Amino acid sequence: MYKECYAFPMPTEPPTDPLLQRLDQIELHLRHLDHRDRSRMIWSTVKSSIGLVMFLTALFGSWYLINNLGEIMKLMVQESAKQSQQMMKSGSEDFLKQVQGLFGGKSSSSSSRSRARTL
């Protein structure tokens, strides 16, 4: 049911004095607020920890990038040069095949006339 938060136990019999009854109600209300505040503190600590981890990750990433920027750029340039070389090689082969297919067995004048007719 309800976990005891303080060292002082709840009285078993209700007090007869109206002031003491009011104080008991205030004490009960404060105990409920304490439980709610504790759960809020736990969740705010979890959120803060996640934010701190994200901040530290960004900070470490920035530091690593600054320290290794030359090496990273060299690797990027080498990789892009390899990819562009492969694209040029495969692109030129595909282009030559398309040109041969377009002008393959026909002369250039007859192919231009046939293209003009289809347009």
C-alpha positions in Angstrom: 0.0 0.0 0.0 1.8 3.2 1.1 5.5 3.1 1.9 6.5 4.9 5.1 8.7 7.9 4.2 9.5 9.3 7.6 10.9 7.8 10.8 7.7 8.9 12.7 4.9 6.3 12.5 1.4 7.4 11.8 -0.8 7.5 14.9 -3.3 4.6 15.1 -6.2 6.5 16.7 -7.4 9.8 15.3 -6.8 12.8 17.5 -9.7 14.5 19.1 -8.3 18.0 19.0 -9.3 19.8 15.7 -5.9 21.4 15.5 -4.2 18.0 15.7 -6.6 16.6 13.1 -5.7 19.4 10.7 -2.0 18.9 11.4 -2.5 15.1 10.6 -4.2 16.0 7.3 -1.3 18.4 6.4 1.2 15.7 7.3 -0.6 13.2 5.1 -0.7 15.7 2.2 3.0 16.4 2.6 3.8 12.7 2.5 1.9 12.4 -0.8 3.8 15.4 -2.2 7.1 13.9 -1.1 6.3 10.7 -3.1 5.4 12.8 -6.2 8.5 14.9 -5.8 10.7 11.9 -5.5 9.3 10.4 -8.7 9.8 13.8 -10.5 13.4 13.9 -9.3 14.1 10.4 -10.6 12.7 11.2 -14.0 14.5 14.6 -14.2 17.7 12.8 -13.3 17.2 10.3 -16.1 16.5 13.0 -18.6 19.5 15.0 -17.5 21.7 12.0 -17.7 20.5 11.3 -21.3 21.2 15.0 -22.2 24.6 14.8 -20.6 25.5 11.7 -22.6 24.4 13.4 -25.8 26.4 16.5 -25.0 29.5 14.5 -24.2 29.1 12.5 -27.4 28.9 15.7 -29.5 31.9 17.1 -27.6 34.0 14.0 -28.2 33.0 13.9 -31.8 34.0 17.5 -32.4 37.3 16.9 -30.6 38.0 13.8 -32.7 37.1 15.6 -35.9 39.4 18.5 -35.2 42.3 16.2 -34.3 41.9 13.9 -37.3 40.5 16.2 -39.9 43.5 15.8 -42.3 43.4 12.0 -42.3 39.6 12.0 -42.7 39.8 14.4 -45.6 42.6 12.3 -47.2 40.4 9.2 -47.0 37.4 11.0 -48.4 39.3 12.3 -51.4 40.8 8.9 -52.1 37.4 7.2 -51.9 35.7 9.9 -54.1 38.6 9.6 -56.7 38.1 5.8 -56.8 34.3 6.2 -57.2 34.6 8.8 -59.9 37.2 6.7 -61.8 34.7 3.7 -61.7 31.9 6.0 -62.8 33.9 7.4 -65.7 34.9 3.9 -66.8 31.5 2.4 -66.6 29.8 5.6 -67.9 32.0 5.8 -71.0 31.4 2.1 -71.8 27.7 2.5 -71.4 27.8 5.7 -73.5 29.7 3.9 -76.3 27.3 1.0 -76.3 24.4 3.4 -76.6 26.1 5.3 -79.5 26.8 2.0 -81.2 23.3 0.9 -80.8 22.0 4.2 -82.1 24.3 4.4 -85.1 25.3 0.7 -85.4 24.5 -0.6 -88.8 23.2 2.6 -90.4 25.0 5.5 -91.9 24.9 8.8 -90.1 22.7 10.5 -92.8 20.1 7.8 -92.8 20.0 7.6 -89.1 19.4 11.3 -88.8 16.6 11.1 -91.4 15.0 8.2 -89.5 15.2 10.2 -86.3 13.7 13.2 -87.9 10.7 11.0 -89.1 10.1 9.7 -85.6 10.1 13.1 -84.0 
